[in-house]
Amino acid sequence: MTKKREVTKEKKLKADDAAGVSLSLQDGQLVTKTAPQLKAKFSGALTHMLQQLGSTFRLFVGALRAGTRRPFEFKAIIQQIEALGVTSLWIVAVSSLFIGMVMAVQFAFGLRKFGGMEYTPRVIALSFARELAPTLTAIIVGGRIGAGMAAEVGSMSVTEQIDAIRALGADPLKKLVFPRLVASIIVLPLLCALALVLGVGGAMGITAAQFGISMPFFLQSAISTVTMKDFISGLFKAPFFGALIAIIGCHYGMNTRGGTAGVGVATTKAVVATSIAIFIADFFLTKISILLF
């Protein structure tokens, strides 16, 4: 009797698969979804994503237009540079230092198997200059900056401070978004340059202590390998990453609804969207930098 039930259940599942029906478990119950339902769900998610992209682009264009109108927000920009850049120095210093040390240990162990451990300084310096310094710095700092912007602007949104700014005749894009956008574009290249120096320095220290590669040899090999084109191709990405971080964080902050719970949701979405956007942009910027440099 049990075997007959299993055979009948298996036949039903095969028939459902042939009819385009998928099974999923929700709240402990088996829920069937037909192909049209899955198609409608996918199209709805795609439409929502396109709406978010359009809204983010409109925010970016609006912030640029608002920022060109007098009076210029020099004081607010300087305050944001301090808030975003100076307070992020420690996380950039610690993370880049230890990332450089980890990369050096991994490459040295790997290259030693093939008798090429002397190439470790070249590989580390080139990878940091072209990719690791800008991208990892943007991911690490972007999570902090993006979350902070989303939380700060989102708190102002749910407490109706943004509406109060509009009621007073001021433009929230000019007062809130534009200073953060300019500050992020300025800060990210500087932080990336710092990450490059500290990352290579950490790698140089650990290879000298553990693998016997002298610091003068490491430095000479790194300088002879990394050209100005390599340095510029990495630094070229940083302003774009800074713009993405600021715009995405401010976008989710400006559209926060639902009180303090909504602030938490907006902060989480901002961090996730910033990380994904940086990885996607990194691919296209890498292709462009190869063509240009």
KOLMARKOL-353506 format. One record per residue (C-alpha): x, y, z; residue number from 1. Coordinates in Angstrom, 2 decimals. Example, Ala and Ser with C-alpha at 12.3 -4.5 7.8 and 13.67 -1.06 7.14 Angstrom:
2
[[12.30; -4.50; 7.80]; 1],
[[13.67; -1.06; 7.14]; 2],
END
This chain:
293
[[0.00; 0.00; 0.00]; 1],
[[2.83; 2.36; 0.87]; 2],
[[4.64; 1.52; -2.37]; 3],
[[1.49; 2.30; -4.38]; 4],
[[1.23; 5.72; -2.70]; 5],
[[4.88; 6.49; -3.44]; 6],
[[4.45; 5.49; -7.09]; 7],
[[1.30; 7.61; -7.38]; 8],
[[3.06; 10.58; -5.75]; 9],
[[6.06; 10.18; -8.07]; 10],
[[3.78; 10.08; -11.13]; 11],
[[2.00; 13.23; -9.94]; 12],
[[5.30; 15.09; -9.50]; 13],
[[6.38; 14.07; -13.00]; 14],
[[3.06; 15.25; -14.39]; 15],
[[3.44; 18.56; -12.56]; 16],
[[6.91; 19.03; -13.98]; 17],
[[5.65; 18.29; -17.47]; 18],
[[2.85; 20.84; -17.02]; 19],
[[5.29; 23.54; -15.88]; 20],
[[4.38; 23.39; -12.20]; 21],
[[7.06; 23.96; -9.54]; 22],
[[6.81; 22.99; -5.89]; 23],
[[8.10; 25.08; -2.98]; 24],
[[7.88; 24.87; 0.78]; 25],
[[6.37; 27.92; 2.51]; 26],
[[5.50; 27.97; 6.23]; 27],
[[5.74; 24.19; 6.39]; 28],
[[3.23; 23.67; 3.54]; 29],
[[3.80; 22.52; -0.02]; 30],
[[2.83; 25.30; -2.45]; 31],
[[2.54; 24.81; -6.19]; 32],
[[3.49; 27.55; -8.63]; 33],
[[2.65; 27.35; -12.29]; 34],
[[4.87; 28.67; -15.06]; 35],
[[2.73; 31.82; -15.60]; 36],
[[3.00; 32.64; -11.89]; 37],
[[6.79; 32.28; -11.97]; 38],
[[6.93; 34.41; -15.11]; 39],
[[4.79; 37.10; -13.48]; 40],
[[6.98; 37.07; -10.37]; 41],
[[10.17; 37.36; -12.44]; 42],
[[8.75; 40.19; -14.55]; 43],
[[7.64; 42.00; -11.39]; 44],
[[11.11; 41.73; -9.87]; 45],
[[12.68; 42.93; -13.13]; 46],
[[10.28; 45.89; -13.30]; 47],
[[11.06; 46.82; -9.71]; 48],
[[14.80; 46.68; -10.39]; 49],
[[14.44; 48.91; -13.45]; 50],
[[12.34; 51.37; -11.45]; 51],
[[15.04; 51.51; -8.77]; 52],
[[17.72; 52.10; -11.39]; 53],
[[15.69; 54.89; -12.99]; 54],
[[14.98; 56.51; -9.63]; 55],
[[18.67; 56.34; -8.68]; 56],
[[19.72; 57.90; -11.99]; 57],
[[17.17; 60.70; -11.58]; 58],
[[18.53; 61.36; -8.09]; 59],
[[22.07; 61.57; -9.48]; 60],
[[21.11; 64.00; -12.25]; 61],
[[19.00; 66.07; -9.86]; 62],
[[21.86; 66.31; -7.35]; 63],
[[24.27; 67.50; -10.07]; 64],
[[21.81; 70.14; -11.25]; 65],
[[21.05; 71.29; -7.71]; 66],
[[24.74; 71.48; -6.81]; 67],
[[25.54; 73.92; -9.60]; 68],
[[23.13; 76.51; -8.23]; 69],
[[24.37; 79.18; -5.86]; 70],
[[25.18; 79.33; -3.02]; 71],
[[27.71; 76.50; -3.19]; 72],
[[27.86; 74.09; -0.25]; 73],
[[31.61; 74.28; 0.43]; 74],
[[31.22; 74.01; 4.20]; 75],
[[28.91; 71.00; 3.96]; 76],
[[31.30; 69.28; 1.53]; 77],
[[34.25; 69.76; 3.89]; 78],
[[32.19; 68.41; 6.78]; 79],
[[31.27; 65.34; 4.76]; 80],
[[34.90; 64.79; 3.71]; 81],
[[35.83; 64.70; 7.37]; 82],
[[32.88; 62.47; 8.29]; 83],
[[33.43; 60.03; 5.43]; 84],
[[37.18; 60.10; 4.93]; 85],
[[38.92; 60.85; 8.21]; 86],
[[36.78; 58.46; 10.22]; 87],
[[37.37; 55.70; 7.63]; 88],
[[41.16; 55.84; 7.83]; 89],
[[41.49; 53.24; 10.54]; 90],
[[39.34; 50.62; 8.80]; 91],
[[41.23; 51.15; 5.53]; 92],
[[44.59; 50.94; 7.30]; 93],
[[43.83; 47.74; 9.21]; 94],
[[42.05; 45.93; 6.39]; 95],
[[44.56; 46.77; 3.65]; 96],
[[47.52; 45.92; 5.89]; 97],
[[46.25; 42.45; 6.70]; 98],
[[44.92; 41.80; 3.20]; 99],
[[48.42; 42.52; 1.90]; 100],
[[49.91; 40.13; 4.43]; 101],
[[47.44; 37.36; 3.58]; 102],
[[47.97; 37.79; -0.16]; 103],
[[51.74; 37.70; 0.30]; 104],
[[51.62; 34.48; 2.33]; 105],
[[49.30; 32.79; -0.19]; 106],
[[51.30; 33.81; -3.25]; 107],
[[54.64; 33.00; -1.64]; 108],
[[53.53; 29.48; -0.68]; 109],
[[52.04; 28.90; -4.11]; 110],
[[54.97; 30.25; -6.11]; 111],
[[57.51; 28.43; -3.96]; 112],
[[56.17; 25.11; -5.27]; 113],
[[57.22; 26.14; -8.78]; 114],
[[60.48; 27.80; -7.81]; 115],
[[59.21; 31.28; -8.51]; 116],
[[58.98; 32.85; -5.07]; 117],
[[61.04; 35.86; -6.26]; 118],
[[58.02; 36.87; -8.36]; 119],
[[55.90; 37.42; -5.24]; 120],
[[56.65; 41.19; -4.98]; 121],
[[55.69; 41.74; -8.61]; 122],
[[52.42; 39.83; -8.35]; 123],
[[51.40; 41.53; -5.09]; 124],
[[52.23; 45.05; -6.27]; 125],
[[50.53; 44.63; -9.64]; 126],
[[47.37; 43.06; -8.23]; 127],
[[47.07; 45.73; -5.54]; 128],
[[47.66; 48.61; -7.96]; 129],
[[45.19; 47.45; -10.61]; 130],
[[42.45; 45.73; -8.65]; 131],
[[42.70; 45.00; -4.94]; 132],
[[43.29; 48.52; -3.62]; 133],
[[40.35; 50.25; -5.36]; 134],
[[37.84; 47.41; -5.28]; 135],
[[38.37; 46.08; -1.75]; 136],
[[38.58; 49.61; -0.38]; 137],
[[35.30; 50.49; -2.09]; 138],
[[33.62; 47.36; -0.72]; 139],
[[34.86; 47.80; 2.84]; 140],
[[34.48; 51.56; 3.07]; 141],
[[31.33; 51.51; 0.93]; 142],
[[29.56; 49.30; 3.43]; 143],
[[30.33; 51.74; 6.21]; 144],
[[29.65; 54.92; 4.24]; 145],
[[26.58; 53.61; 2.43]; 146],
[[25.00; 52.32; 5.62]; 147],
[[25.73; 55.60; 7.39]; 148],
[[24.20; 57.68; 4.62]; 149],
[[21.10; 55.49; 4.37]; 150],
[[20.59; 55.57; 8.15]; 151],
[[21.19; 59.32; 8.49]; 152],
[[19.08; 60.43; 5.54]; 153],
[[16.49; 57.76; 6.30]; 154],
[[16.08; 59.02; 9.86]; 155],
[[15.54; 62.51; 8.49]; 156],
[[12.97; 61.11; 6.07]; 157],
[[10.86; 59.24; 8.62]; 158],
[[10.94; 62.19; 11.04]; 159],
[[9.79; 64.54; 8.24]; 160],
[[12.92; 66.68; 8.37]; 161],
[[13.27; 66.42; 4.59]; 162],
[[9.72; 67.73; 4.20]; 163],
[[10.64; 70.58; 6.54]; 164],
[[13.62; 71.45; 4.32]; 165],
[[11.30; 71.63; 1.32]; 166],
[[8.80; 73.72; 3.29]; 167],
[[11.55; 76.24; 4.05]; 168],
[[12.23; 76.62; 0.33]; 169],
[[15.50; 74.68; 0.25]; 170],
[[16.34; 71.73; -1.98]; 171],
[[17.09; 68.45; -0.16]; 172],
[[19.21; 67.29; -3.09]; 173],
[[21.41; 70.35; -2.72]; 174],
[[21.60; 70.24; 1.07]; 175],
[[21.86; 66.49; 1.65]; 176],
[[22.79; 64.56; -1.50]; 177],
[[25.24; 66.81; -3.37]; 178],
[[27.73; 67.33; -0.48]; 179],
[[27.85; 63.58; 0.17]; 180],
[[28.30; 62.85; -3.53]; 181],
[[31.22; 65.26; -3.95]; 182],
[[32.85; 64.15; -0.69]; 183],
[[32.69; 60.47; -1.68]; 184],
[[34.20; 61.19; -5.10]; 185],
[[37.08; 63.06; -3.45]; 186],
[[37.65; 60.66; -0.56]; 187],
[[37.68; 57.28; -2.34]; 188],
[[40.80; 57.90; -4.51]; 189],
[[42.75; 59.08; -1.46]; 190],
[[41.71; 56.04; 0.56]; 191],
[[42.61; 53.75; -2.35]; 192],
[[46.10; 55.28; -2.57]; 193],
[[46.53; 54.72; 1.17]; 194],
[[45.33; 51.13; 0.83]; 195],
[[47.86; 50.52; -1.94]; 196],
[[50.77; 51.79; 0.17]; 197],
[[49.77; 49.91; 3.31]; 198],
[[48.88; 46.71; 1.45]; 199],
[[52.24; 46.55; -0.29]; 200],
[[53.94; 47.52; 2.98]; 201],
[[52.22; 44.70; 4.87]; 202],
[[53.21; 42.22; 2.16]; 203],
[[56.79; 43.47; 2.24]; 204],
[[57.01; 43.04; 6.00]; 205],
[[55.60; 39.51; 6.15]; 206],
[[57.70; 38.23; 3.23]; 207],
[[60.84; 39.62; 4.86]; 208],
[[60.02; 38.04; 8.21]; 209],
[[58.75; 34.65; 7.03]; 210],
[[60.21; 33.96; 3.60]; 211],
[[63.52; 35.78; 3.67]; 212],
[[62.73; 38.20; 0.84]; 213],
[[64.60; 41.37; 1.73]; 214],
[[62.68; 44.63; 1.83]; 215],
[[65.00; 46.44; -0.65]; 216],
[[64.55; 43.61; -3.17]; 217],
[[60.78; 43.58; -2.64]; 218],
[[60.52; 47.35; -3.11]; 219],
[[62.78; 47.37; -6.16]; 220],
[[60.85; 44.51; -7.80]; 221],
[[57.51; 46.18; -7.08]; 222],
[[58.60; 49.56; -8.46]; 223],
[[60.11; 48.02; -11.58]; 224],
[[56.91; 46.07; -12.30]; 225],
[[54.16; 48.61; -11.56]; 226],
[[54.02; 51.41; -14.10]; 227],
[[52.14; 54.68; -13.92]; 228],
[[49.52; 53.19; -16.25]; 229],
[[48.85; 50.43; -13.74]; 230],
[[48.52; 52.92; -10.91]; 231],
[[46.19; 55.20; -12.90]; 232],
[[44.06; 52.30; -14.14]; 233],
[[43.35; 51.35; -10.53]; 234],
[[42.84; 54.88; -9.29]; 235],
[[40.60; 55.57; -12.29]; 236],
[[37.87; 53.37; -10.76]; 237],
[[37.78; 55.04; -7.35]; 238],
[[35.71; 58.18; -8.20]; 239],
[[33.06; 56.06; -9.89]; 240],
[[32.89; 53.78; -6.86]; 241],
[[32.54; 56.84; -4.63]; 242],
[[29.67; 58.19; -6.72]; 243],
[[27.89; 54.82; -6.62]; 244],
[[28.23; 54.56; -2.85]; 245],
[[26.86; 58.05; -2.23]; 246],
[[23.98; 57.87; -4.70]; 247],
[[22.79; 54.43; -3.62]; 248],
[[23.01; 55.30; 0.08]; 249],
[[21.15; 58.58; -0.37]; 250],
[[18.57; 56.94; -2.66]; 251],
[[17.56; 54.37; -0.07]; 252],
[[17.68; 57.00; 2.65]; 253],
[[15.42; 59.42; 0.78]; 254],
[[12.87; 56.66; 0.10]; 255],
[[12.77; 55.29; 3.64]; 256],
[[9.28; 54.65; 5.01]; 257],
[[7.90; 52.89; 8.04]; 258],
[[9.61; 54.48; 11.03]; 259],
[[12.70; 53.06; 12.71]; 260],
[[12.07; 49.60; 11.26]; 261],
[[12.13; 51.15; 7.80]; 262],
[[15.50; 52.74; 8.55]; 263],
[[16.95; 49.32; 9.31]; 264],
[[15.52; 47.87; 6.10]; 265],
[[16.85; 50.78; 4.04]; 266],
[[20.30; 50.43; 5.60]; 267],
[[20.46; 46.73; 4.79]; 268],
[[19.31; 47.28; 1.21]; 269],
[[21.85; 50.07; 0.74]; 270],
[[24.76; 47.86; 1.84]; 271],
[[23.69; 44.97; -0.40]; 272],
[[22.99; 47.18; -3.42]; 273],
[[26.28; 49.04; -2.98]; 274],
[[28.33; 45.84; -2.92]; 275],
[[26.61; 44.41; -5.99]; 276],
[[26.87; 47.70; -7.89]; 277],
[[30.59; 47.98; -7.15]; 278],
[[31.30; 44.48; -8.46]; 279],
[[29.26; 45.08; -11.62]; 280],
[[30.84; 48.48; -12.21]; 281],
[[34.29; 47.02; -11.55]; 282],
[[33.95; 44.68; -14.51]; 283],
[[33.01; 47.43; -16.96]; 284],
[[35.54; 49.90; -15.57]; 285],
[[38.26; 47.24; -15.86]; 286],
[[37.41; 46.75; -19.52]; 287],
[[37.47; 50.52; -20.08]; 288],
[[40.76; 50.98; -18.23]; 289],
[[42.37; 48.23; -20.34]; 290],
[[41.30; 50.03; -23.49]; 291],
[[42.41; 53.45; -22.23]; 292],
[[45.59; 52.54; -20.41]; 293],
END
